């Protein structure tokens, strides 16, 4: 996979054979999309995106396509469950009300995430982003149409990545990057460019583990009455108490429930 360290044997004709793959420090994956015509039931396979990552740069957009915190939370759960540091980028801030964008920035910053606001049109936030990715192996990941390729072209013009437009009808982006590729940009700075995706469904989660990947839940989860509390309906749930007191965002909690329901549906197949 992209990011692996391998031992290989090079032939005289320029071809080669991989002899071994070193142990990975981490990798990030998602549930593979269902094939057209396949049954909606049954276990979905794991699709590994990349390995040995220092930082997951999650690109979102304020509009076109419109900011979706549910999708962002799924990306964050994937990063947290893979033990990879996430960096949130809200792009295209020139397209929407700055107050709305600021509310989302404040929410995720208050949880403990680093959030950058960017615009390639206004050339805002890109210098700060360049500082944040320097000296790291960075996975750039996000939905189609959020401006990932445009950002990378602004940061590294030599990449000359193809960019696309967002459909006026669906408000969704069109794929411009078609394969996952790693670029060495500086001595210790690597960019892993991935195709934009339409859906993200974290792989390998259990009902009991999910709450650990919502980082603001962690100070409460050990105070629940039951060890196997799913923080949904159980009496004596410290998460529900924190929610009632306003210590946990209702938007984040609803994201948690949405992912929890997905896990429950998979378990029932």
PEVENBEL-V395490 format. One line per field, one symbol per residue. ss: DSSP state (2 for helix, 1 for strand, 0 for the rest). psi: psi as a letter, one per 30 degrees, with the letter a starting at -180 (. if undefined). burial: + if it has 24 or more other ideal C-beta (glycine too) atoms within 12 Angstrom, else -. A space follows every 10 residues. Layout:
# PEVENBEL-V395490
ss->???
psi->???
burial->???
This chain:
# PEVENBEL-V395490
ss->0000011111 0000011111 1000001111 1000000000 0000011111 1000111111 1000000022 2222222222 2000111111 1022200222 2222222222 2001111010 0001022222 2220001111 1110000222 2222202220 0000010000 0010000000 1111000001 1110001000 0000002222 2220222000 2220000000 0000000222 2222000002 2222222222 222222220
psi->lkfkklklkk lfgfllkkel klkkfllkll kkkkkkflkf llkklkjkel lhkekjjjkl kflilkkjfe eeeeeeeeee fghkkkkkkj lhffflkfee eeeeeeefef eglkkkklkf efhkfeeeee effkgljkjj kllkgfgeee eeeeeiffeh kklalkkfef gllkkekflk kkkjeaegkk kjklkklfkk jkkglleefe ffgjfffeff fgflekehkf hefkkgkfee eeeefgfkke eeeeeeeeee eeeeeeff.
burial->++++------ ---------- -----+++++ +--------- ---+--++++ ++++++++++ ++++++++++ ++++++++++ ++-+++++++ +++-++---- +--++-++-- +-++++++++ ---+++--++ -++--+++++ ++++++++++ ++++++--+- +-+--+---- -+++-++--+ -++-+---++ ++++++++-+ +++++-+--+ +++++++--+ +--+----++ ++----++++ -++----++- +++-++++++ -++------
